[in-house]
């Protein structure tokens, strides 16, 4: 099945709504308190700073998306410029980060629901949310786009009510004096934490294989998304600190609803909670579409199982890719831990940002004749600046997230080489390692039996070590034989 089976049904409005709705997730509703504890009122600066960093990379997305408008987003760009393991690693992290993003949005949705219904089971609601939107995405891209547009229109209307009411209300306990309890490093830590709320443009790139007139639509939708997000987030943060102090946001399950309650009363809680719920649902929707299209592109090129490339006969959607990715996202969502999932999501996307900008630089050098309907301004300063700032943000992520990122990289490395060298060679390599371990254990047993081992062991301990060495030697000998004989099966 060719990629042409994906239908180009998303116009400028639907594509822009994909970007805005994918970005305005539950993060700005449930993570604002922790971010304020890191940056204080300087969180206003953080929102602008993250918006500018995001804009720099989105300019690269706009140029590459208009020039190479096929499914896969960052992976497609890296494949065109680098190929090999770098392109796979880009797609691997893009796939994982979008699944984490779906989980993060689902968990945020559940927390917002629990704010008005404390009896709600957060992990269960998170999992059910992922399941529902996986079914919507299987139904078709048109249904996904319509759902997204409706959700975002309602969301922007509710946020408009919050902002307008806040501007019309006199200042509360807050103020505009910018201060950060953690100083400059507090601002950077907060930037690494809230960066997730700007990741909407990436959804546009991933869905570019289904965008009408991509050469014009993709750059316009990305730029509209970027400037809209900076304006919305900055204005919302200004309203927050007009009304309350950063300290009062700490420990709030829904900081934005708490702020709304201060000047809008119970109506404010309803308005903001409903807006957060819609935002979370829209980002689950876009991220589900995103991770499935990345898996689809990876399967197209042989990195993932070919079943991920199969399209539904009726709906023309990669239904198996949607289902598998949603199962993994649901497993992460079942943890219900929002802060960790936030950092994990950021890590994958930041890595993707670095590779996108590197791809832009390499393609400008290697393929100067490539038709580029949109070109990044101030090249090469813009992509270089984004690479530097993105790498800087990684160092301010939670240490456990960096450890998780290293593990995911190793898993990706194994997956890549298993697919590239072929299963037969993998069986042969594993069999060789088993024979080596068997031989070493046998040598150890012989040395213990002959008494020439240069280490003196107590009689009881020596006997135990000898028995274990013999057992390991026999076990790995059999395992090695089985692995080598499976090579012929793998060929068949």
N, C-alpha and C positions, 0 to 999 in steps of 0.2 A: 504494500500500500504506500503510495507516495504522499508527500507532505501536502500536495495540492488538494487533498481531501479535506484539510482544515478550511473552514469557510471564513472568508473575510467579510464579517458582518458588523464590525465595530466602527462607528463613525467618530467624529471629533468629540461630540458630547459624551458618548459612552466611554471612549478612551480616556478622556479627562476625568470622568467620574471614577474610572478604575484607579487612576492615580491618586485623586484626592481621598476617595473612600478607603483605598488601601493604606493610606498614610494616617488619616485621622482615626486611629484605632483606639482601643480601650486604654492604651498607654497614657495618654494625656489626662485621662480621668482617674486612673488608679495609681500612677507612679509619681504624680506631681508632689506628693508629700515628701517622699524620700529624696527626690531631686532638690526640693527646697531646703531640706536639711543639709545638703551638700553645698549648695550655692547661695542660699538666702535669696534676697531680692535680686541678686545678680543673675537669677534664673532667666530674667528678661533678656540679658545679654547672651545667655546660653542658647536661648531659642533662636536668636538672630544668627549667632555663630554657627549652630548646627545647620540652619537654613542655608547659609552661604556655602558651607562645606558640601552640603547636599547638591546645591545648585551647580557647583563646579563639576561634580561628577555627572550630574544629569545632562550637562552640556555635551559631555562625551557620549552618553547614552543617545542623545538626540542625533549626533553626527553618525554614529555607528548604526543606530536603528534605521535611519533614513537610507543609509548606504547598503545595509545588509538586512532587509526586513523579513527574516525568516524566523521560525519558532526557535526558542531557546535562550534568548536574552544574552546574558553575560557569557554563557557557554559558547553560543554561536560566534560572538565577537572574538573570544580567545581561540576558537578553532580556526577562524579565518586568519588570525595573525600568528599564532604560535603552533597550534596543533599538538599532538602527543599528550604527554602527561599534564602539561600546564592547562590545556583546554579541559581535560577531564577533571582536574582538581578544581577549576573554576566552576564547572557544572556541578560537581559533587557538593561543594560548599553552598552553591546557590540552591540546589535541591534541598539540602538539610536545613538551611536557614529559613526557607519558605515554609517548611513543615513546622519548624520551631515558631515561626511567626503566626501560623494558623493556630498552634497550640496556645501561644501567648494571648492572642486575641480571644480565643474561646475561654481561657481562664479569666481574662479581664471581664468578659461578658458575665460569667458566673458570679464574680465578686460584686459586680454592679447589681445583679439581681438579688444577691444576698443582702445588699444594703437596705432594700425595702422588704425583703422576705428572709429574715435571719435563719429560718428553718431549712433553707435550701442547701442541698449537698453540692458544694462547689465542684469537686472532681467529676461527679456524675453529670451535672449540667454541662460541664466543659466537653465531655466526651459526646454527649447527645448532640451538642451544637456542631461539632466537627462532622458527625455522621449526616446530619440534615443537609449541610452545605456541600458535602461530597455528592449527595444525590442530586442537588440542584445543578452542580457542575456537570454531572453525567448527562443531564437532560439536554444541554447544549449551550454554546457560547452566547447565542442570542438571549436565551433566558437568563444567563449569568449577567449579561450587560444590562438588560432591562431591570433585573432585581437590584443591581448595583446603582443604577441611575436613580431609581425610586428611593432607595435607602439614603443616598447622599443628599438628595434634594431635601428630604425631611430633616436630615442631620444638620445641614447648613441653616435651615429655618430655625431649628431649636437653638443652635449656637448664636444665631442672630438675635433671638429673644434675650438670651443671657447677656450678650454684650451690650445691646441697646439699653436694657434695664440697668445694667451696671454703670453705664456712662451717665444715665439720668439720675442715678442715686448719688447722694453725697458720699464723700470718702468715709470709710469706717476706721477701724483700728490700724489699718495698714498705712503705707506711705510710699513715696517714690525714691527715697534715699537708697541708692544701690550699695549693698554690702554683701560680703560672702564670708561666712564663719570659717570656711576652709581656705580662704584666700584664693590665689590663682589656681592652685592645685585642686581646690574644691570646685572651681568652675570647670576645669578639665574633666574631673570625675563625673560631675553632673552631665557634661556634654556627652561622655561615653555612655551614660545611662539612658538619657532621653533621646539619643540619636535615632532610636527605633521609630519615633513618631514621624520621621521624615522619609520613610522608605516606600512611598507610594509610586514614585516614578519608575522604580524597578519593576512593578507589576505591569506597567505599560510596555516595557522592553520585552518581558517574557511573553506577552500576548500579541506581539507585533506581527506574528504570522496570521493573525485573524483581524487585522486592522485594515479598513478600506483606505485606498490612496495613501499608503504608509509614508511616502517621501515627504508629503506635506503634513499629514495628520500627526505623525509621531513627534516631530520637533515641537509643533504647536501645543499638543497635549502635555508634553513634558514641561515646557516653559510655563504654561498656564497653571499646572499643578504646583510647580516650585514656588512661584510668586504668591499664589493663593495660600499655600501652607505657611509661608513666612508671615504673611499679613494676619492670618487667623490665629496662629499660635502666639505671636507677639501681643496681639490685642487681648486675647484671653488671659495671658499671664499678667498683663498690666491691670486688668480688672481684678484679678485675684489679689494682687498686692495693694490695690486701692482699698480693699475691704478687710483683709486679715493680715496678720504677721506670718512670716515663714514658720515660726515655732509652733503656731496653732495648727499647722497642717500635719504635724508629725503624728503618726499613729492613726490617721483617718483612713477608713476603708475606701471611701470615695471622696478625696479632698475637694474636687470641684463641686460636688453636691453639697458638701459642708459649707463652702463659700457661698453658693447660691442661696442656701438657707438663711444666711446672715442678712441678706438684703431683699430676698424674694419670698421668704417664709416657706411653708410646705410646698407651695407651687414651684418654687425653685428646685426643690429636691426632685420633684416629679419631672420637670423639664430637663434638668441636667442628667438625671439617671436614664431617662428615655433616650436622650442624645447619646450618652455613652453606650447604651445597649445597641443602638442602631450603628454607631461607629464600630463597635466590636464585631457585629454581624457582617458589616460590609467588608472589613479587613479579613475576616475568616473566608469570606467569599472570594476575594481577589487572591489571597495567598494559596487557597486550594487550587485555583486555576493555575497559579504560577508554578507551584511545585510539580503539578502534573505535566505541564508543557516542557519543563526542564527534563523530566524523566523521559518524556516522549522524544525529545531531541537527542538525549544520550542513547536511547535505544535505537534511534534511527541510524546512529553511527557505530553501533555495535558495542558500546560500553555497558549498556544495561541489557537485560533479557529482551528479546524481540517482542515478547508479549506486551511490553509497555508501549510498543509502537502501534499496536493494533487499535483500530478505531471502531467504535460502536456502529453497527450496520445502519441503525436508524438515526442516531443523534450525531454521528461523525465526531465523537469526542474520544480521547484516549482513556476509556473507562477503567481499564486495569491499572494504569498509572495513577489515576485519581484514587482508586480504592486502596492500593498498597500504601501510597503516601498518606492517605487519611487515617489508615490504621496506625501508622507510626506516629502521626500527629496526635491522634487520640491517646496513645500510650503516654506521650509526654504531657498532654493536657491533664491526664488523670492524676498527676502529681499535685496539681493545684498550687504550685510554688511560683508566684508571679515574678519576683525579683530575679531569680536564677534564670528563668526562661527568657526574661528581657535581655540580660547580658549575653546569653547563648545566641539569641537571635542577632544581636548587634555584631557579634564576632564573625558570624558567617557572612553577613552583608558587607562588613568593612573589608574583609578579604576579597569579596567580589568587586568592591569599588576599586581596590588597588589594581586588580587584574584588568578591569575595564579600561582604566587610564593607561596602563601599560600597553594594552591592545591598540588603543588609539595612536599612541606614539609609534609603535612598530608598523602599523598599517600606513601611517603617513610617510614613513621612511621607505618601506618595501613596496608599496603600491600607490605611488603618487598619482597615477592615472585613474584610480578608482573614482567613479562618479559619486560625488558628495553633495546632495541637494542642500544639506546644512553643514556649516563648518564652525568648529569651536573658536570663539574669539580669543585673542591674546595667546594663541598657541606659540610655544609649548609651555608657557608659564602656568596656564590654567590646570592642565592635567598633572604637572609636576607638583604644584601646590596642593592639589587634592591628595596625591599619593603620600606626601609628607604628613599632612594633617590626619589622614586616615590611619597611618601607622602610629602616629602619636596617640590617637584615641585608644588603640589596642592596649597600650601599656597602662591605661587607667581603667580597664575592665576588671571585674572581680577575678582574683587569682584562680579560683576553681573553674571559671569559664575558660581561662587559658589552658588549663589542664585538660578540660573536655575538648577544646579545639585541637590539642595535640593528639588526643586519642582518635578523634574523628579523622584527622589527617592520616594516621596510621591505618585506620580501617579503609580509607579511600585508596591508599597506596596498595594494600593487599588486593582490594577489589580490582584495581586497574591491572595489576600484573597477572592476576588469575585470568582475566578476560583476554589480555594481550598475548600471553605466552601459550595459552591453550591448556585445557584440563589435563591432557596426556602428559605434558611436560611437568605440570604441577605435581601429578601423582608420582612421576619419576623422581622429582626433586625431594618430595616428602619421603619417598621410599629410601632414597640415598641417605637422608638425615637419620631415618630410623635404623638403617644398617650401621651407621656411624656410632649412634648411641649404644646399639647392641654390642658392637665390637669393644667400645670403651668399657662398658660394664663387665664384659667377659674378661677383659684384661685385668680389671680391678679384682674380680673374683679369683683369677689365677694367682695374682700377687699375694692376696690374702691367704690362699690355700698353701702357697709355697713358703710363706713367712718372710718374703723379701721386701715387703712394703716398708718404705722408709719411715713410717709412722707407727709407733707402738700403741696398740689399742688393748684395753682390758679384754679378757677372754670372752665374756658374755657379749660385749659390744662388737667385737670382731666377728663373732658368729652371726649376729643379726645383720651386720653390714654385708657379710658374704652371702647370706640367703637373699637379701634384697638385691644385691648385684646380679646374682644368678637369675632371679625372677625378672628383673628389668631387661637383662640381656635376651632372655627367651621371648619376652613379650614384644620387645622392639624388633627382634628378628622376624617374628611372625607378621607384625604390622608392616615391616618393610617389604616382605614378600607379597603381602596382599596389595599394597600400594603399587608396586611395580607391575603385578599382573593385571591390575585395573587399567593400565595404560592402553591395552588392546581394546578394552571396552569403550574407553573414551574416544578412541579413533573411530569406532563404529558408530 
